[in-house]
Amino acid sequence: MLFKQQVWLRQKLLVLGSLAVGSLLYLVARVGSLDRLQPICPIEGRFGGARSQAEFPLRALQFKRGLLHEFRKSNASKEQVRLHDLVQQLPKAIIIGVRKGGTRALLEMLNLHPAVVKASQEIHFFDNDENYAKGIEWYRKKMPFSYPQQITIEKSPAYFITEEVPERIYKMNSSIKLLIIVREPTTRAISDYTQVLEGKERKNKTYYKFEKLAIDPNTCEVNTKYKAVRTSIYTKHLERWLKYFPIEQFHIVDGDRLIMEPLPELQLVEKFLNLPPRISQYNLYFNATRGFYCLRFNIIFNKCLAGSKGRIHPEVDPSVITKLRKFFHPFNQKFYQITGRTLNWP
């Protein structure tokens, strides 16, 4: 009898212990998903009407963000959309480029902010004639569900270099905010080449060396017909955008700094978008195995960028790198002058 009582008592203690541990883990998870210092998230600025001017509880916004994630996985029904006041909003800001500048990293990092909802895929609405012909309502339907207090951001790097895009975006929203993330032009060009090279190798196709593409064999000068080089002449593309939008509607993100020290760059973007500061060092941690920063949404959910990010570049003839940097230098100086942001490029 005594033995049975001891067994029964141990079982009870185990059950009570499990409940206590479970409750503790739940509380820790809830605290980890909240901003420990700021209980209120005021969503202000030019992005919304009267509703966006009101203070919005961060706890509710974090909780609703979880609901959005579930709806995306299961496709929200019309009743859920109505019940939870969900909308598909046109973007209030667009990351327009630059290819291989860090557009995906920037979008994912901005998505850490509870007031931001990202379009997961590149829509290619403004740079694709077939998509553009489908109309603005088709574009809006491609946006994720969000709450009226949130802003939607999409990214399509081809927008920056496509001639028709500035006018098309202007016709949609002349006051939209535009984000451009850039890297040192030569490094970006080599990264561009590396991505194409990897695609060729996957298909067992051969490809020219970077030096043969970047340098014209007839003149031994930089080959401006090579798309990877042309894309890195940032000022030429920006001047086309400035025919439609004032420079105040652009924000330049330093892609090289975003890799090494992301938080200061993200804080500048928060300010540009008139968002209350919410992204902190807690949300970013360096993954030594991957070699770059990963994202921490809360104590439970972490995320690293795809393994394709951070490809190893092929070795390039130093004399070609020097020639390219000399070629880009005057364009870089003009870019600094136009944007008001000087970057530490050689």
N, C-alpha and C positions, 0 to 999 in steps of 0.2 A: 504493500500500500504506500509506504513511504517513498519507494522508488518511483511509482507512478506519479505521485505528487511532485517529485523533483523534475521528472520529465515534462509534466504539464506546465510547471513554473518556468522552465527553460524555454519552452515553446512560446509562452506568453511574452516573456522578456524579448525573445527574438522578433516577434510580431511588433511589439511596441518600439523596439529599436529601429526596425525597418521603417515604420511610420515616421519616426522622428527624423531619420536621415533623409527620407523622401521629402518631408516638409521643408527641411533645411535646404536641400538642393533646389526645390522649387523657389524658395525665397531668394536664394543666391542668383538663380537664373533671372528672376524678375528684376532684381536690383541691377544685374549686369546689363539688362536691356534698356535701362533708363539713364538719363543724364543725371549723375549724382548731385550736381551742383545747381542745375537750372530746372526747376519744376515747370516752368512756363516757356512755351516756344512761340514768340510773336512772329507771325509771318507778315512781313511788311514789304512795301516797295511798289514798283510800277506794275507788278505782274497781275494783280487781281483787283476786284472791286471791293465793295464794302466788307464782304465776308473775310477777305484776306487781311483786312486791317485789324480785325479782332484778334485778341490773344487766344491761342489754341493750345490746350493742355498737351504737353509732350507725351505724357503717359498714354493718352488716348491715341495720339498720332502713331506712336510705336506699336500699340495694339492693332490699330487699323492696318498698319503696314504688314503685319503678319497675316491679316485677312486677305489683303491684296495678293500676297504670295500664294495663298491657298487657292484663290480664285483663278490665278494664272495657271496653276497646275491642273485645275479641274474644269476650266472654262466656265466663267460665271454665268448663271442663268439670268434671264430678264428680270425675274423676281428679286434675285440677289442684287442686281444692279440698281433696281428701284429702291429696295429696302435700305441699302447702305449708301445711297446718294452717290453712286459711282458715276464718273464721266470719262469720256475719252477726249482729252484736250489737245489742241494743236500745241506744238512746242513753244515755250516762252524763250528758250535759248537753244541754239544749235552749235555743236562742235563741227565746224566746217572743214577742218583739216589740222595738220597736214598728214598725209599718208606716211606711216612709219615715224611719226613724231611722238606717238604715245596717246592717240585718241581713245583707244580701248581702255587703257589704264586710267585716263582722266575720267571717262564716263563711269567706270566702276567705282572709282574713289569718290566721285561726287554723289553716287548713289548711297553712300554711307549716311548722307544727311537725310533726316526723316521727312523733310519737306520736298525732296527730289524724287521723281519717278523716272526711270530710264526706259527708252525704247531699246530692247535687247538686240535687235537686228538692225543692220544698216538698211534704211528704207529705199535709198536711191530714188527719191521722188523727183527732185529738182534737176538732177543731172541725167535722167533717163527719159527720153522723149515719149516712149511708150507708157511709162508709169505716169508721167506728167499729164498726158492726154486723158487719163482716167479721172482727173479732177481732184479738187481739194478735199472733198468728202471721202474719197478713197484713201487719201493720205491720213486724214483724221482717224479713220477706222483702223489704221495700222498702229495707232498709238496705244499704249497700255492703259488699262483702267486706273483711275486715280481719284483722289478726293479733291473737291474744289480748292482746298487750302494748299494743295501741292502744285509744283510746277513740273512739267514734262520736258525732258531733254533728249534729243536724238543726236546721233553722230553719223556722218557719211563723209569721209575724207576727200572723196572725189569732188565734192562741192567747191572746194577752194580753187581748183585749177580748171573748172569747166566754165566756159565763157557765158553761157546762158543763165547760170544759176543766180548771180546777184540780183538781176532784174526779177526773176521768178520769185525769189524769197521776199523781195521788196513788195511785190504785188500782194503777197499773202499778209505780211506784217512789216510795215516800214519802221517800227520801233523795236523789233526783235533784237535780242542780245546775241552776239556772235563770239564764239570762243575759237582761238587759233592756237594750237600747241605746236611748237617748233623745236627742232634740235639743230645742233651745229650742222650746217648744210652738207659738208662732205660726209660726215658720219651718217646722216640721214640717207644720202644717196647710196652709200655702201649697204646700209640696212635694207633699202628698197631692192637693190640688186640681189642680196642674200635671200630674200623671200622668194623672188622669182626663180633663182637658182635652185632652191629647195624643191619648188614645184616641178621644175624640169627633171630633177634627179629622181623624184618619186615616179615619174613616167618613163624613166630610163632614157631620157633625152639629153643630148649634149648641149652645152651653152658656152658662149664666149666668156673669156675672162673679163673681169670688170674693167681692166686697163684698156682693152680693145674697144669697149663700148664708150667709155668716158672720154677717150682721147681720139680725135679724128686722125686716122693714119696718114692722110694726105697732107694735112697742115701741121700735124703734131700739136694742135691747139685743143682746148676743151671743146667737146662735141655737144653743142647746145641742142642738137636734134634728139639726143638721147633723153628719154622722158625722165629718168631718175635725176639727171642733172637739171633739166628744165624745171622740175617741181621744186627744187631747192633754191630757185631764184625767187624768194618769197616776195620781194618788193614788187616784182612785175605783176604777180597775181593780186596782191593787195591793192595796187593802184586801180585795178578794174573794179574791185568792190567799193572803193571810195567814191566812185561815180554815183553810187546809190545810197551809201550809208556814211554818216560822220564817224570819225575815228573814235569818238566817245562810246559808240556801240560795239566796239571790239575790245576784247581782252586777250593779251598775249600771255600764254603760259610757257614757261621755260621747261621743255620736255626733259632736258638733261638734268635739271635740278629736281624735277618730279621723281626721277628714278632714285636719286641719291638722298634727297631730303624733301619728301612729299608734302609734309604738313604746311610749311610756309606758303607754298604755291596754292594749296587748297584753300587756305585762309584768305588769300587774295581773291580767289574766285568767289568764295562766299560773299565777300564784300561787294564785288562787282555785280553779283546777282541779287543784291539786297536781301540776303538770307541771314538770319541770326547765326552767330558762330556756334556750331555744334560738333564739327569734326575735330577730334582731339588726338593726341598721341596714343591714347588708349585704343583707337580704331586702327592703328597702323603698327605692324610689327615686322621686323626684318627676318626673312627666312633665309638662313645661311645656306641651306641645301639648294634652294631655287636661285639665290643670289639677288633677290629683290624683295621689295616690301609686299606683304600680304595684308588682307583686310580683316578686321575683327568687328562684326556688327554687334555682338554681345558676347557674354561669357560662353555661350553654346555654339554660335554660328560664326565660323571663320571661312574665308575664301581667298584662294590664290588665283592669279591669272593663269590662262592656259599655258601648257608646257611649250607651246610654239613661241611664247614671248621670251625675249632675251637670247635669240639665236646667236651662235658664235659666228662672227664675221670671218670671211676668208682673208688671208694676208694680201695686202695690196702694196704695190711698189711705192716706197716712200716719196719718190720723185713725183709720182702721179698725185699723191695726196697733197704735196706742197703746191703743185700746179693748180689743183682744184681750189685750195684755200686762197691762193692768190687771186684766182678768178672770181671767187665769191665775195672777196673782201669789200669792194666798192658797193656791191648790192646790199651787203650786210649793214654797212654804214648808213645807207639811205633808209634801210628798214628801221634802224635804231632811231633815226631822225623823225620818221613819219609816226612811229608808234610811241615814242617817248620812253622806250624801254631798251636799255643797253645790256646786251648779253655777253658773257665772257667767252666769245669765240675767237680762235686764233686768226 
